[in-house]
């Protein structure tokens, strides 16, 4: 299902990372795909509250955990700048879908990075 939220479709996910040669585009593309799948799930499942949203975002966070190996294979890693940019992306998604009270640490509570 394609994402229909206009804020999301016009948003440049992980832009700061794409602008830095330290982060390989092919791995960032996988991260962007994780975020877009999260958006599609939100649009499909319509989480009724923050608890339901956190379940979706934490599952997506686990996908980023798995992506760490791809970063390392490409000579990169999810370090401070990347952690903050990824967390910001999750916060943006929550805001775009009306979850203005979402706690960014809860959104990514399952992170290993």
MIKOL-350194 format. One record per residue: residue number from 0; residue in three letters; y, x, z of N, C-alpha, C in turn. Coordinates in nm, 2 decimals, always signed. Layout:
<nodes>
node num: NUM, residu: ala, npy: Y, npx: X, npz: Z, capy: Y, capx: X, capz: Z, cpy: Y, cpx: X, cpz: Z
...
</nodes>
This chain:
<nodes>
node num: 0, residu: unk, npy: -0.12, npx: +0.08, npz: +0.00, capy: +0.00, capx: +0.00, capz: +0.00, cpy: +0.12, cpx: +0.09, cpz: +0.00
node num: 1, residu: unk, npy: +0.21, npx: +0.07, npz: -0.10, capy: +0.33, capx: +0.15, capz: -0.10, cpy: +0.43, cpx: +0.11, cpz: +0.01
node num: 2, residu: unk, npy: +0.51, npx: +0.20, npz: +0.06, capy: +0.60, capx: +0.17, capz: +0.17, cpy: +0.72, cpx: +0.09, cpz: +0.11
node num: 3, residu: unk, npy: +0.77, npx: -0.01, npz: +0.18, capy: +0.88, capx: -0.09, capz: +0.13, cpy: +1.01, cpx: -0.08, cpz: +0.21
node num: 4, residu: unk, npy: +1.00, npx: -0.02, npz: +0.32, capy: +1.12, capx: +0.00, capz: +0.40, cpy: +1.22, cpx: +0.10, cpz: +0.33
node num: 5, residu: unk, npy: +1.33, npx: +0.04, npz: +0.30, capy: +1.43, capx: +0.12, capz: +0.22, cpy: +1.48, cpx: +0.25, cpz: +0.29
node num: 6, residu: unk, npy: +1.49, npx: +0.24, npz: +0.42, capy: +1.53, capx: +0.36, capz: +0.50, cpy: +1.43, cpx: +0.47, cpz: +0.48
node num: 7, residu: unk, npy: +1.31, npx: +0.43, npz: +0.48, capy: +1.20, capx: +0.53, capz: +0.47, cpy: +1.19, cpx: +0.58, cpz: +0.32
node num: 8, residu: unk, npy: +1.20, npx: +0.50, npz: +0.23, capy: +1.18, capx: +0.54, capz: +0.09, cpy: +1.29, cpx: +0.63, cpz: +0.04
node num: 9, residu: unk, npy: +1.41, npx: +0.62, npz: +0.11, capy: +1.52, capx: +0.71, capz: +0.07, cpy: +1.54, cpx: +0.83, cpz: +0.16
node num: 10, residu: unk, npy: +1.45, npx: +0.84, npz: +0.26, capy: +1.45, capx: +0.95, capz: +0.36, cpy: +1.38, cpx: +1.08, cpz: +0.31
node num: 11, residu: unk, npy: +1.44, npx: +1.19, npz: +0.32, capy: +1.38, capx: +1.32, capz: +0.28, cpy: +1.31, cpx: +1.38, cpz: +0.41
node num: 12, residu: unk, npy: +1.18, npx: +1.34, npz: +0.42, capy: +1.11, capx: +1.39, capz: +0.54, cpy: +1.09, cpx: +1.54, cpz: +0.53
node num: 13, residu: unk, npy: +1.10, npx: +1.60, npz: +0.65, capy: +1.08, capx: +1.75, capz: +0.67, cpy: +1.17, cpx: +1.83, cpz: +0.58
node num: 14, residu: unk, npy: +1.29, npx: +1.78, npz: +0.55, capy: +1.38, capx: +1.85, capz: +0.46, cpy: +1.41, cpx: +1.99, cpz: +0.50
node num: 15, residu: unk, npy: +1.44, npx: +2.01, npz: +0.63, capy: +1.48, capx: +2.15, capz: +0.68, cpy: +1.36, cpx: +2.24, cpz: +0.66
node num: 16, residu: unk, npy: +1.24, npx: +2.20, npz: +0.66, capy: +1.13, capx: +2.28, capz: +0.64, cpy: +1.11, cpx: +2.32, cpz: +0.50
node num: 17, residu: unk, npy: +1.13, npx: +2.22, npz: +0.41, capy: +1.12, capx: +2.24, capz: +0.27, cpy: +1.23, cpx: +2.35, cpz: +0.22
node num: 18, residu: unk, npy: +1.34, npx: +2.35, npz: +0.29, capy: +1.45, capx: +2.45, capz: +0.26, cpy: +1.42, cpx: +2.59, cpz: +0.31
node num: 19, residu: unk, npy: +1.32, npx: +2.61, npz: +0.39, capy: +1.28, capx: +2.74, capz: +0.44, cpy: +1.15, cpx: +2.79, cpz: +0.38
node num: 20, residu: unk, npy: +1.16, npx: +2.90, npz: +0.32, capy: +1.04, capx: +2.96, capz: +0.25, cpy: +0.93, cpx: +2.99, cpz: +0.34
node num: 21, residu: unk, npy: +0.95, npx: +3.00, npz: +0.47, capy: +0.84, capx: +3.03, capz: +0.56, cpy: +0.74, cpx: +2.92, cpz: +0.56
node num: 22, residu: unk, npy: +0.78, npx: +2.80, npz: +0.53, capy: +0.69, capx: +2.68, capz: +0.53, cpy: +0.64, cpx: +2.65, cpz: +0.39
node num: 23, residu: unk, npy: +0.51, npx: +2.66, npz: +0.36, capy: +0.46, capx: +2.63, capz: +0.22, cpy: +0.47, cpx: +2.49, cpz: +0.18
node num: 24, residu: unk, npy: +0.53, npx: +2.47, npz: +0.07, capy: +0.55, capx: +2.33, capz: +0.02, cpy: +0.42, cpx: +2.25, cpz: +0.01
node num: 25, residu: unk, npy: +0.31, npx: +2.31, npz: -0.03, capy: +0.19, capx: +2.23, capz: -0.04, cpy: +0.14, cpx: +2.18, cpz: +0.09
node num: 26, residu: unk, npy: +0.17, npx: +2.25, npz: +0.20, capy: +0.13, capx: +2.21, capz: +0.33, cpy: +0.23, cpx: +2.10, cpz: +0.38
node num: 27, residu: unk, npy: +0.36, npx: +2.12, npz: +0.35, capy: +0.46, capx: +2.02, capz: +0.39, cpy: +0.43, cpx: +1.89, cpz: +0.31
node num: 28, residu: unk, npy: +0.39, npx: +1.90, npz: +0.19, capy: +0.35, capx: +1.78, capz: +0.12, cpy: +0.25, cpx: +1.70, cpz: +0.19
node num: 29, residu: unk, npy: +0.15, npx: +1.77, npz: +0.25, capy: +0.05, capx: +1.70, capz: +0.33, cpy: +0.11, cpx: +1.64, cpz: +0.45
node num: 30, residu: unk, npy: +0.20, npx: +1.71, npz: +0.52, capy: +0.27, capx: +1.65, capz: +0.63, cpy: +0.35, cpx: +1.53, cpz: +0.60
node num: 31, residu: unk, npy: +0.42, npx: +1.53, npz: +0.48, capy: +0.50, capx: +1.42, capz: +0.44, cpy: +0.40, cpx: +1.30, cpz: +0.41
node num: 32, residu: unk, npy: +0.29, npx: +1.33, npz: +0.35, capy: +0.19, capx: +1.22, capz: +0.32, cpy: +0.14, cpx: +1.16, cpz: +0.45
node num: 33, residu: unk, npy: +0.12, npx: +1.24, npz: +0.56, capy: +0.09, capx: +1.18, capz: +0.69, cpy: +0.19, cpx: +1.08, cpz: +0.74
node num: 34, residu: unk, npy: +0.32, npx: +1.12, npz: +0.72, capy: +0.43, capx: +1.04, capz: +0.77, cpy: +0.44, cpx: +0.91, cpz: +0.69
node num: 35, residu: unk, npy: +0.41, npx: +0.92, npz: +0.56, capy: +0.42, capx: +0.80, capz: +0.47, cpy: +0.30, cpx: +0.71, cpz: +0.50
node num: 36, residu: unk, npy: +0.18, npx: +0.77, npz: +0.53, capy: +0.07, capx: +0.68, capz: +0.57, cpy: +0.10, cpx: +0.61, cpz: +0.70
node num: 37, residu: unk, npy: +0.16, npx: +0.68, npz: +0.79, capy: +0.20, capx: +0.61, capz: +0.91, cpy: +0.29, cpx: +0.49, cpz: +0.89
node num: 38, residu: unk, npy: +0.39, npx: +0.51, npz: +0.80, capy: +0.48, capx: +0.40, capz: +0.76, cpy: +0.40, cpx: +0.29, cpz: +0.70
node num: 39, residu: unk, npy: +0.31, npx: +0.32, npz: +0.61, capy: +0.23, capx: +0.21, capz: +0.55, cpy: +0.15, cpx: +0.14, cpz: +0.65
node num: 40, residu: unk, npy: +0.09, npx: +0.21, npz: +0.75, capy: +0.02, capx: +0.14, capz: +0.86, cpy: +0.11, cpx: +0.05, cpz: +0.94
node num: 41, residu: unk, npy: +0.23, npx: +0.10, npz: +0.97, capy: +0.32, capx: +0.02, capz: +1.05, cpy: +0.35, cpx: -0.11, cpz: +0.97
node num: 42, residu: unk, npy: +0.37, npx: -0.10, npz: +0.84, capy: +0.40, capx: -0.22, capz: +0.76, cpy: +0.28, cpx: -0.31, cpz: +0.75
node num: 43, residu: unk, npy: +0.17, npx: -0.25, npz: +0.75, capy: +0.04, capx: -0.34, capz: +0.74, cpy: +0.00, cpx: -0.40, cpz: +0.87
node num: 44, residu: unk, npy: +0.01, npx: -0.32, npz: +0.98, capy: -0.04, capx: -0.37, capz: +1.10, cpy: +0.06, cpx: -0.43, cpz: +1.19
node num: 45, residu: unk, npy: +0.19, npx: -0.41, npz: +1.16, capy: +0.30, capx: -0.48, capz: +1.24, cpy: +0.28, cpx: -0.46, cpz: +1.39
node num: 46, residu: unk, npy: +0.29, npx: -0.34, npz: +1.44, capy: +0.27, capx: -0.33, capz: +1.59, cpy: +0.37, cpx: -0.41, cpz: +1.66
node num: 47, residu: unk, npy: +0.32, npx: -0.48, npz: +1.76, capy: +0.40, capx: -0.58, capz: +1.83, cpy: +0.49, cpx: -0.52, cpz: +1.94
node num: 48, residu: unk, npy: +0.45, npx: -0.40, npz: +1.99, capy: +0.52, capx: -0.34, capz: +2.10, cpy: +0.51, cpx: -0.19, cpz: +2.09
node num: 49, residu: unk, npy: +0.58, npx: -0.12, npz: +2.18, capy: +0.57, capx: +0.02, capz: +2.18, cpy: +0.43, cpx: +0.08, cpz: +2.20
node num: 50, residu: unk, npy: +0.35, npx: +0.02, npz: +2.28, capy: +0.22, capx: +0.06, capz: +2.31, cpy: +0.14, cpx: +0.07, cpz: +2.18
node num: 51, residu: unk, npy: +0.15, npx: -0.04, npz: +2.10, capy: +0.08, capx: -0.04, capz: +1.97, cpy: +0.14, cpx: +0.06, cpz: +1.87
node num: 52, residu: unk, npy: +0.27, npx: +0.08, npz: +1.87, capy: +0.33, capx: +0.18, capz: +1.79, cpy: +0.28, cpx: +0.32, cpz: +1.83
node num: 53, residu: unk, npy: +0.28, npx: +0.35, npz: +1.96, capy: +0.23, capx: +0.48, capz: +2.01, cpy: +0.09, cpx: +0.50, cpz: +1.96
node num: 54, residu: unk, npy: +0.01, npx: +0.40, npz: +1.96, capy: -0.13, capx: +0.42, capz: +1.91, cpy: -0.13, cpx: +0.47, cpz: +1.77
node num: 55, residu: unk, npy: -0.04, npx: +0.42, npz: +1.68, capy: -0.03, capx: +0.46, capz: +1.54, cpy: +0.03, cpx: +0.60, cpz: +1.53
node num: 56, residu: unk, npy: +0.14, npx: +0.62, npz: +1.60, capy: +0.20, capx: +0.75, capz: +1.59, cpy: +0.12, cpx: +0.87, cpz: +1.64
node num: 57, residu: unk, npy: +0.04, npx: +0.84, npz: +1.75, capy: -0.04, capx: +0.94, capz: +1.81, cpy: -0.16, cpx: +0.98, cpz: +1.72
node num: 58, residu: unk, npy: -0.21, npx: +0.88, npz: +1.65, capy: -0.31, capx: +0.90, capz: +1.55, cpy: -0.26, cpx: +0.99, cpz: +1.43
node num: 59, residu: unk, npy: -0.14, npx: +0.97, npz: +1.39, capy: -0.07, capx: +1.05, capz: +1.29, cpy: -0.05, cpx: +1.19, cpz: +1.34
node num: 60, residu: unk, npy: -0.01, npx: +1.20, npz: +1.47, capy: +0.01, capx: +1.33, capz: +1.53, cpy: -0.11, cpx: +1.41, cpz: +1.53
node num: 61, residu: unk, npy: -0.23, npx: +1.35, npz: +1.55, capy: -0.35, capx: +1.42, capz: +1.55, cpy: -0.38, cpx: +1.47, cpz: +1.41
node num: 62, residu: unk, npy: -0.33, npx: +1.40, npz: +1.30, capy: -0.35, capx: +1.45, capz: +1.17, cpy: -0.26, cpx: +1.58, cpz: +1.15
node num: 63, residu: unk, npy: -0.14, npx: +1.58, npz: +1.21, capy: -0.06, capx: +1.71, capz: +1.21, cpy: -0.14, cpx: +1.82, cpz: +1.29
node num: 64, residu: unk, npy: -0.20, npx: +1.78, npz: +1.40, capy: -0.28, capx: +1.88, capz: +1.47, cpy: -0.38, cpx: +1.95, cpz: +1.37
node num: 65, residu: unk, npy: -0.45, npx: +1.87, npz: +1.29, capy: -0.55, capx: +1.92, capz: +1.20, cpy: -0.48, cpx: +2.01, cpz: +1.09
node num: 66, residu: unk, npy: -0.35, npx: +1.97, npz: +1.06, capy: -0.28, capx: +2.04, capz: +0.95, cpy: -0.24, cpx: +2.19, cpz: +1.00
node num: 67, residu: unk, npy: -0.24, npx: +2.21, npz: +1.13, capy: -0.21, capx: +2.35, capz: +1.18, cpy: -0.29, cpx: +2.46, cpz: +1.11
node num: 68, residu: unk, npy: -0.41, npx: +2.43, npz: +1.08, capy: -0.50, capx: +2.53, capz: +1.02, cpy: -0.45, cpx: +2.56, cpz: +0.88
node num: 69, residu: unk, npy: -0.40, npx: +2.46, npz: +0.81, capy: -0.35, capx: +2.48, capz: +0.67, cpy: -0.22, cpx: +2.57, cpz: +0.68
node num: 70, residu: unk, npy: -0.14, npx: +2.54, npz: +0.78, capy: -0.02, capx: +2.62, capz: +0.79, cpy: -0.06, cpx: +2.77, cpz: +0.81
node num: 71, residu: unk, npy: -0.15, npx: +2.79, npz: +0.90, capy: -0.20, capx: +2.93, capz: +0.94, cpy: -0.26, cpx: +3.00, cpz: +0.81
node num: 72, residu: unk, npy: -0.34, npx: +2.93, npz: +0.74, capy: -0.40, capx: +2.98, capz: +0.62, cpy: -0.30, cpx: +3.03, cpz: +0.52
node num: 73, residu: unk, npy: -0.18, npx: +2.96, npz: +0.52, capy: -0.07, capx: +2.99, capz: +0.43, cpy: +0.03, cpx: +3.09, cpz: +0.48
node num: 74, residu: unk, npy: -0.01, npx: +3.15, npz: +0.60, capy: +0.08, capx: +3.25, capz: +0.66, cpy: +0.20, cpx: +3.19, cpz: +0.74
node num: 75, residu: unk, npy: +0.18, npx: +3.07, npz: +0.78, capy: +0.29, capx: +3.00, capz: +0.85, cpy: +0.23, cpx: +2.94, cpz: +0.98
node num: 76, residu: unk, npy: +0.31, npx: +2.86, npz: +1.05, capy: +0.26, capx: +2.79, capz: +1.17, cpy: +0.36, cpx: +2.68, cpz: +1.21
node num: 77, residu: unk, npy: +0.31, npx: +2.59, npz: +1.29, capy: +0.40, capx: +2.49, capz: +1.34, cpy: +0.46, cpx: +2.55, cpz: +1.47
node num: 78, residu: unk, npy: +0.58, npx: +2.61, npz: +1.45, capy: +0.65, capx: +2.67, capz: +1.56, cpy: +0.77, cpx: +2.59, cpz: +1.60
node num: 79, residu: unk, npy: +0.86, npx: +2.64, npz: +1.68, capy: +0.97, capx: +2.56, capz: +1.73, cpy: +1.05, cpx: +2.48, cpz: +1.63
node num: 80, residu: unk, npy: +1.10, npx: +2.54, npz: +1.52, capy: +1.17, capx: +2.47, capz: +1.42, cpy: +1.09, cpx: +2.36, cpz: +1.36
node num: 81, residu: unk, npy: +0.97, npx: +2.39, npz: +1.33, capy: +0.88, capx: +2.29, capz: +1.27, cpy: +0.85, cpx: +2.17, cpz: +1.37
node num: 82, residu: unk, npy: +0.82, npx: +2.21, npz: +1.49, capy: +0.79, capx: +2.11, capz: +1.60, cpy: +0.91, cpx: +2.01, cpz: +1.61
node num: 83, residu: unk, npy: +1.03, npx: +2.06, npz: +1.61, capy: +1.14, capx: +1.98, capz: +1.63, cpy: +1.16, cpx: +1.89, cpz: +1.50
node num: 84, residu: unk, npy: +1.14, npx: +1.94, npz: +1.39, capy: +1.16, capx: +1.87, capz: +1.26, cpy: +1.05, cpx: +1.76, cpz: +1.25
node num: 85, residu: unk, npy: +0.93, npx: +1.79, npz: +1.29, capy: +0.82, capx: +1.69, capz: +1.28, cpy: +0.85, cpx: +1.58, cpz: +1.39
node num: 86, residu: unk, npy: +0.89, npx: +1.62, npz: +1.51, capy: +0.92, capx: +1.52, capz: +1.61, cpy: +1.04, cpx: +1.43, cpz: +1.57
node num: 87, residu: unk, npy: +1.14, npx: +1.49, npz: +1.50, capy: +1.25, capx: +1.41, capz: +1.45, cpy: +1.20, cpx: +1.31, cpz: +1.35
node num: 88, residu: unk, npy: +1.11, npx: +1.35, npz: +1.26, capy: +1.05, capx: +1.26, capz: +1.16, cpy: +0.98, cpx: +1.14, cpz: +1.23
node num: 89, residu: unk, npy: +0.91, npx: +1.16, npz: +1.33, capy: +0.84, capx: +1.05, capz: +1.40, cpy: +0.94, cpx: +0.96, cpz: +1.47
node num: 90, residu: unk, npy: +1.05, npx: +1.02, npz: +1.53, capy: +1.15, capx: +0.94, capz: +1.59, cpy: +1.22, cpx: +0.85, cpz: +1.48
node num: 91, residu: unk, npy: +1.25, npx: +0.91, npz: +1.36, capy: +1.32, capx: +0.84, capz: +1.25, cpy: +1.23, cpx: +0.72, cpz: +1.21
node num: 92, residu: unk, npy: +1.10, npx: +0.74, npz: +1.20, capy: +1.01, capx: +0.63, capz: +1.16, cpy: +1.02, cpx: +0.52, cpz: +1.26
node num: 93, residu: unk, npy: +1.01, npx: +0.55, npz: +1.39, capy: +1.02, capx: +0.45, capz: +1.49, cpy: +1.15, cpx: +0.37, cpz: +1.48
node num: 94, residu: unk, npy: +1.26, npx: +0.44, npz: +1.46, capy: +1.39, capx: +0.38, capz: +1.45, cpy: +1.40, cpx: +0.29, cpz: +1.32
node num: 95, residu: unk, npy: +1.34, npx: +0.34, npz: +1.21, capy: +1.35, capx: +0.27, capz: +1.09, cpy: +1.27, cpx: +0.13, cpz: +1.10
node num: 96, residu: unk, npy: +1.18, npx: +0.13, npz: +1.19, capy: +1.10, capx: +0.00, capz: +1.20, cpy: +1.14, cpx: -0.08, cpz: +1.32
node num: 97, residu: unk, npy: +1.26, npx: -0.05, npz: +1.38, capy: +1.31, capx: -0.13, capz: +1.48, cpy: +1.27, cpx: -0.10, cpz: +1.62
node num: 98, residu: unk, npy: +1.20, npx: +0.01, npz: +1.64, capy: +1.16, capx: +0.05, capz: +1.78, cpy: +1.26, cpx: +0.15, cpz: +1.84
node num: 99, residu: unk, npy: +1.38, npx: +0.10, npz: +1.87, capy: +1.49, capx: +0.18, capz: +1.91, cpy: +1.47, cpx: +0.24, cpz: +2.05
node num: 100, residu: unk, npy: +1.38, npx: +0.18, npz: +2.13, capy: +1.36, capx: +0.23, capz: +2.26, cpy: +1.24, cpx: +0.33, cpz: +2.27
node num: 101, residu: unk, npy: +1.19, npx: +0.37, npz: +2.15, capy: +1.07, capx: +0.46, capz: +2.15, cpy: +1.11, cpx: +0.60, cpz: +2.21
node num: 102, residu: unk, npy: +1.02, npx: +0.65, npz: +2.28, capy: +1.03, capx: +0.78, capz: +2.34, cpy: +0.96, cpx: +0.88, cpz: +2.25
node num: 103, residu: unk, npy: +1.04, npx: +0.98, npz: +2.21, capy: +0.98, capx: +1.08, capz: +2.11, cpy: +0.86, cpx: +1.15, cpz: +2.17
node num: 104, residu: unk, npy: +0.86, npx: +1.18, npz: +2.30, capy: +0.75, capx: +1.25, capz: +2.35, cpy: +0.63, cpx: +1.16, cpz: +2.36
node num: 105, residu: unk, npy: +0.64, npx: +1.03, npz: +2.37, capy: +0.53, capx: +0.94, capz: +2.37, cpy: +0.48, cpx: +0.92, cpz: +2.22
node num: 106, residu: unk, npy: +0.57, npx: +0.93, npz: +2.13, capy: +0.53, capx: +0.91, capz: +1.99, cpy: +0.44, cpx: +1.02, cpz: +1.95
node num: 107, residu: unk, npy: +0.46, npx: +1.14, npz: +2.00, capy: +0.38, capx: +1.26, capz: +1.96, cpy: +0.30, cpx: +1.31, cpz: +2.08
node num: 108, residu: unk, npy: +0.26, npx: +1.23, npz: +2.17, capy: +0.20, capx: +1.27, capz: +2.30, cpy: +0.07, cpx: +1.35, cpz: +2.27
node num: 109, residu: unk, npy: +0.00, npx: +1.32, npz: +2.16, capy: -0.13, capx: +1.39, capz: +2.14, cpy: -0.12, cpx: +1.52, cpz: +2.06
node num: 110, residu: unk, npy: +0.01, npx: +1.57, npz: +2.05, capy: +0.03, capx: +1.70, capz: +1.97, cpy: -0.03, cpx: +1.82, cpz: +2.04
node num: 111, residu: unk, npy: -0.08, npx: +1.91, npz: +1.96, capy: -0.13, capx: +2.04, capz: +2.01, cpy: -0.04, cpx: +2.15, cpz: +1.96
node num: 112, residu: unk, npy: +0.07, npx: +2.12, npz: +1.91, capy: +0.16, capx: +2.22, capz: +1.86, cpy: +0.29, cpx: +2.23, cpz: +1.93
</nodes>
